[in-house]
Amino acid sequence: MINKVSLYVLFFLTCSNVYAQNIVEDDLGGFEVEAVQEKTVEVSDDLAGFGEEEVSLESSTENKEENIFSLSGNLAFKTSAGYKKHKVDGIEYSGINQAQTSLSLQLDSKLSEKWKMRISTNMFYDAIYDLYSHNNYSSDIKDDYKTQIRIDDAYVQGKINSNIDLKIGRQIVVWGKSDSLRVTDVINPLDNRLPGMTDIEDLRLSVGMAKLDYYFGKWNFSFIAIGENRIMIEAPPRSEFFPVDEIFPSAPNPFLELKTPSNSLNNMQYAMAANGVFSGWDLSFYAAHVLDQKWNFDNVQGSVPLIGITRVVNKINMLGTAINIATGSWLLKSEIAFLSGVGYNSTADEKNRLDVLFGFDYMGIKDAVASFEVVNRHIFNHENQMKNQSDYVDKNEMQTALRFTKSYSNDTLNTSALLSMFGSNWENGGFTRIWVEYEIMDAVSANLGVVDYIGGDRPFMEANKENDRIFADITYSF
């Protein structure tokens, strides 16, 4: 495993060195302001374009007659093929294992000069489950991978006055500065059905909430009430990416039910944030009472076999902060989060945890970005049995992410590589993904890549190490 990881690290270093000769000291002139604005999603994105729309409506009679509805979206075909023979629950997953056609639609409507509405949906059909019907896939696998019709964003957004914005409905709120690892980003759950295949920014699930933003000078204060208790979407038990019999020996069949918390006034989640944007740096403070990003067994103290129990998602409390500092060709970033009420499988006691992240982006190479991020998650009052089944966690859990991207031909060709590893010495496994995106023509793009899952000391990573695959897709946007 270490030899394979060494090859990937050498690949990242080689990519950086090949283009080092293109470094130009003035390439990032003015970066101090631009980089911070890009990283501060909460402030810049919520009402982008509102000001321009108001001016144009006042100055042009033609725009008054414009259609208040706008429909956009994309149609895509995605496929992948496993290049290592491996079976899970009697099903062989090597060879072509995806033939998915997907359609995403987004309807925007301008309700007035200061209010707008958005509704977006995502649907797909994967023909592989009909072509390979002889595999006798479980109903859970077909429900999660064969078809989907889902409402993503569905909100109304606008200005109450010059200093206050309101956004109500299903939406995504991005906290923190990291691009690859989650520390303070605790609001939206993730779609984990195909781990390692997609970046976090494309995995967040919209959640129903009311978000009030107050702007005061260089600060933005957000107050959030979350009424929808939506949890992560996981790979189904005994599917390719969740071989429960290898991770939890003697696990019952069907596997333990994952309970979704009820939606009620007494079971709401709450969050607050303060974001300051300054010249060359920005600073954020967060507080949240929200659902955890992982599940744990209820009423269990390390009992095996797992009989008569369920899986639940705890409410946790989080206090955190995040900072970006731009200096020359560098963007330095850090996040710290203190979490209380974190549930684990092998102990009845909820634990406190401190997550600390450091990282940087380097943009001194023309048309390229190299980034490094590392996080340590320290569990207070860690107990020895937590190292074994069924938690598999150490007192200090480390994760490292290395990323390199390079653009060519005015961004018509983009190459990227990501290495994500667990453990202080990368001993717990991880994955690497290398991909190329190419704009074939206006509105048509293609994507080709490979994912290599790296085994290690953690049973989950070791169980998935044969899931390596080549993937490709072609997308038409309208």
JOURZI-V45555 format. One record per residue. RES is the residue in one small letter. PHI is phi in radians with two decimals (999 if undefined). Layout:
res={RES RES}
phi={PHI PHI}
This chain:
res={m i n k v s l y v l f f l t c s n v y a q n i v e d d l g g f e v e a v q e k t v e v s d d l a g f g e e e v s l e s s t e n k e e n i f s l s g n l a f k t s a g y k k h k v d g i e y s g i n q a q t s l s l q l d s k l s e k w k m r i s t n m f y d a i y d l y s h n n y s s d i k d d y k t q i r i d d a y v q g k i n s n i d l k i g r q i v v w g k s d s l r v t d v i n p l d n r l p g m t d i e d l r l s v g m a k l d y y f g k w n f s f i a i g e n r i m i e a p p r s e f f p v d e i f p s a p n p f l e l k t p s n s l n n m q y a m a a n g v f s g w d l s f y a a h v l d q k w n f d n v q g s v p l i g i t r v v n k i n m l g t a i n i a t g s w l l k s e i a f l s g v g y n s t a d e k n r l d v l f g f d y m g i k d a v a s f e v v n r h i f n h e n q m k n q s d y v d k n e m q t a l r f t k s y s n d t l n t s a l l s m f g s n w e n g g f t r i w v e y e i m d a v s a n l g v v d y i g g d r p f m e a n k e n d r i f a d i t y s f}
phi={999 -1.11 -1.11 -1.12 -1.08 -1.04 -1.12 -1.18 -1.09 -1.07 -1.08 -1.09 -1.13 -1.12 -1.00 -1.17 -1.23 -1.04 -1.80 -1.08 -1.17 -1.54 -1.12 -2.22 -1.06 -1.68 -1.01 -1.88 -1.03 1.42 -1.07 -0.93 -1.53 -1.13 -1.08 -1.15 -1.13 -1.15 -1.39 -1.68 -1.15 -1.06 -1.47 -1.52 -1.57 -1.02 -2.16 -1.01 1.60 -1.07 -1.06 -1.11 -1.13 -1.11 -1.11 -1.15 -1.18 -1.33 -1.72 -2.35 -1.26 -1.13 -1.17 -1.16 -1.68 -1.19 -1.18 -1.42 -1.89 -2.42 -1.98 -2.40 2.88 -2.69 -2.07 -2.37 -2.09 -2.18 -2.52 -2.64 -2.49 -1.38 -1.93 -2.25 -1.22 -2.85 -2.04 -2.30 0.95 1.47 -1.84 -1.47 -1.89 -1.32 1.41 -1.15 -2.22 -2.67 -2.55 -1.74 -1.89 -2.22 -2.36 -2.04 -2.21 -2.37 -1.87 -1.97 -2.39 -1.58 -1.35 -2.82 -1.12 -2.08 -2.27 -2.49 -2.34 -2.40 -2.34 -2.26 -2.29 -2.40 -2.45 -2.67 -2.40 -1.92 -1.24 -1.05 -1.38 -1.59 -1.12 -1.93 -1.06 -1.16 -1.28 0.97 -1.08 -1.21 -1.11 -1.12 -1.13 -1.15 -1.08 -1.53 -2.01 -1.42 -2.40 -2.72 -2.34 -2.40 -1.59 -1.67 -1.21 -2.78 -2.54 -1.99 -2.47 -3.04 -1.80 -1.38 -2.66 -1.14 -1.97 -2.24 -2.02 -2.34 -2.40 -2.18 2.30 -1.24 -2.75 -2.04 -2.10 -1.74 -1.94 1.62 -2.03 -1.29 -1.70 -2.15 -2.15 -1.86 -2.24 -1.58 -1.41 -2.03 -1.38 -1.78 -1.27 -1.99 -1.61 -1.81 -1.19 -2.25 -1.07 1.52 -1.52 -2.47 -1.22 -0.99 -1.06 -1.76 -1.88 -1.14 -1.79 -1.11 -2.30 -1.27 -2.80 -2.05 -2.18 -1.92 -2.00 -2.06 -1.85 -2.44 1.06 -1.60 -1.98 -2.20 -1.95 -1.97 -2.21 -2.21 -2.06 -1.86 -1.65 -1.76 -1.58 -1.59 -1.99 -1.03 -1.76 -1.81 -1.12 -1.08 -0.99 1.18 -1.67 -1.01 -1.70 -2.53 -1.36 -1.04 -1.21 -1.49 -1.53 -2.16 -0.96 1.17 -1.19 -1.20 -2.26 -1.20 -1.21 -1.07 -1.10 -1.75 -1.43 -1.67 -1.06 -1.29 -1.70 -2.79 -1.09 -1.37 -2.09 -1.36 -1.92 -2.40 -2.73 -2.44 -2.57 -2.23 -2.18 -1.97 -2.01 -2.22 -1.26 1.54 -2.83 -2.52 -2.42 -2.35 -2.22 -2.33 -2.53 -2.66 -2.11 -2.42 -1.24 -1.16 -1.62 -2.52 -1.77 -2.59 -1.25 -1.69 0.97 -2.19 -2.29 1.40 -1.29 -2.43 -1.29 -1.51 -2.20 1.25 -2.24 -2.28 -1.89 -2.29 -2.03 -1.33 -1.46 -2.16 -1.91 -2.34 -2.08 -2.65 -2.57 -2.59 -2.51 -2.10 -2.31 -1.72 -2.52 1.04 -1.56 -1.98 -2.13 -1.59 -2.51 -2.65 -2.41 -2.36 -2.41 -1.86 -2.03 -2.13 1.44 -1.35 -1.60 -2.26 -1.51 -1.75 -2.54 -1.39 -1.44 -1.31 -1.99 -1.70 -2.50 -2.06 -1.86 -2.24 -2.12 -2.27 -3.01 -2.72 -1.98 -2.01 -2.10 -1.46 -1.72 -1.00 1.03 -2.50 -2.39 -1.99 -2.32 -2.41 -2.46 -2.45 -2.27 -2.06 -1.94 -1.72 -1.66 -1.35 0.98 -1.10 -1.92 -0.98 -1.18 -1.21 -1.29 -1.93 -1.01 -2.11 -1.77 1.03 -2.21 -1.61 -1.06 -2.13 -1.88 -1.90 -2.45 -2.20 -2.26 -2.06 -2.40 -2.43 -2.24 -2.53 -1.90 -2.34 0.88 0.96 1.19 -1.37 -2.25 -2.23 -1.98 -2.51 -2.51 -2.35 -2.11 -2.18 -2.29 -1.93 1.79 -1.12 -1.96 1.09 -1.41 -1.67 1.57 2.88 -2.75 -2.30 -2.31 -2.20 -2.60 -2.25 -1.98 -2.34 -1.51 -1.18 -2.79 -0.97 1.34 -2.18 -2.37 -2.26 -2.42 -2.42 -2.85 -2.46 -2.12 -2.06 -1.57 -1.89 -1.26 -3.02 -1.28 -1.46 -0.98 -1.12 -1.18 -1.13 -1.22 -1.77 -1.20 -1.67 -1.48 -0.93 -2.71 -1.75 -2.32 -2.69 -2.67 -2.29 -2.28 -1.92 -1.82 -2.42}
